[in-house]
Amino acid sequence: MKSIFLYLAFLTCFYQPKLLAVCATLIKGPLAIDVQQCKAIQPEQTFTRTDSKYNFIQDLPPANRTAFLDTYRGLLIRGKVARSSAVRTGLTREKGALNGERILAYVQPSSAPLNCQAILSRRIQATIDEVCCEGGGEAPCLLGSSYMLKQIQVVAEAAGNGGPGQKGGGVAQTAMTLMGKEDYKGAIVVLEKARSQKTIDLQGLYLLASAYRETDRCSTALPLLEIIYSKMESNKSASEDEEYVRNGTLLYARCHSMLNQPGEAVMALQAFLIEPKKFKKEINASLHHPDFGWIRTDKQYIRYVESAKRALEKDVP
């Protein structure tokens, strides 16, 4: 059995493209997350034969391929970190890492009995263990996340859903529930109605743009994201909107990348380099998010990557 997994590791390393850099920081420890979206991963469907970047999986011997796919038979969730005692280690050390941030994380197969119905719109307590995804294919790296969740317990209703200290209901909560069920078209209908009635806020604009991105309509999302990005440029946003300004600016760059507009994407990403310590999470995402694969060989993006890595390396205690 050991030899099989060694062989699997060898093949994974051989077929996956490698980057020269290594992970500067990693996050581990306990935290609580309000789960807003959840999806059960079916790896045979997720890693389709039609996408060439997954060819290495098909090249594995049948037994090894099954073993590899089995590591991805878990849940992919998106939610807001409500409380964190996790520690960021490496070049920088930070206690309470990710606190207050919205993250994408993978629930490993051993926790699969906690299906989406059990955790959606709930607050869960878990241990996060970040995986170094610098060119590797181990779970959860192929899902656009480096965060693995273990030892999960459901502790309460999620905040914003009748949970602790926040009011439930509202357009945003309805939209997040629909998006959690991957009903992006339904979320778009709800949010566009609020937009037509001029009752949509910055969070709603971000969710609407996200729903358009999930349905491969970045050209429709960009005018919405322009509004959010203008807040980043002017540095004028309420404290409660900061999360959506950050995420919206990153999504703005991602959509430009998806439309093969590297100049516009890099221009937006440069905003994060003004304060690299403050925007460390967004800078790391700009280096690793699969949406930027479309411009990864562009000279402007390559220069940005070099600048971003230097900025992160300077942030050493």
Stockholm file with secondary structure:
# STOCKHOLM 1.0

chainA/1-317         MKSIFLYLAFLTCFYQPKLLAVCATLIKGPLAIDVQQCKAIQPEQTFTRTDSKYNFIQDLPPANRTAFLDTYRGLLIRGKVARSSAVRTGLTREKGALNGERILAYVQPSSAPLNCQAILSRRIQATIDEVCCEGGGEAPCLLGSSYMLKQIQVVAEAAGNGGPGQKGGGVAQTAMTLMGKEDYKGAIVVLEKARSQKTIDLQGLYLLASAYRETDRCSTALPLLEIIYSKMESNKSASEDEEYVRNGTLLYARCHSMLNQPGEAVMALQAFLIEPKKFKKEINASLHHPDFGWIRTDKQYIRYVESAKRALEKDVP
#=GR chainA/1-317 SS CHHHHHHHHHHHHHHSCCCSCCCSEEEEEEEEEEEEEEEECCHHHHSCTTCGGGHHHHTSCHHHHHHHHHTTCSEEEEEEEEEECCEEEESSCEETTTTTCEEEEEECGGGTTSCHHHHTTEEEEEEEEECCCSSCCSTTGGGTCCEEEEEEEEEEECTTTTCTTSCCCSHHHHHHHHHHTTCHHHHHHHHHHHHHTTCCCHHHHHHHHHHHHHTTCHHHHHHHHHHHHHHHHHTCCCGGGHHHHHHHHHHHHHHHHHTTCHHHHHHHHHHHHTSTTTTHHHHHHHHHCGGGGGGTTCHHHHHHHHHHHHHHHHCCC
#=GC SS_cons         CHHHHHHHHHHHHHHSCCCSCCCSEEEEEEEEEEEEEEEECCHHHHSCTTCGGGHHHHTSCHHHHHHHHHTTCSEEEEEEEEEECCEEEESSCEETTTTTCEEEEEECGGGTTSCHHHHTTEEEEEEEEECCCSSCCSTTGGGTCCEEEEEEEEEEECTTTTCTTSCCCSHHHHHHHHHHTTCHHHHHHHHHHHHHTTCCCHHHHHHHHHHHHHTTCHHHHHHHHHHHHHHHHHTCCCGGGHHHHHHHHHHHHHHHHHTTCHHHHHHHHHHHHTSTTTTHHHHHHHHHCGGGGGGTTCHHHHHHHHHHHHHHHHCCC
//
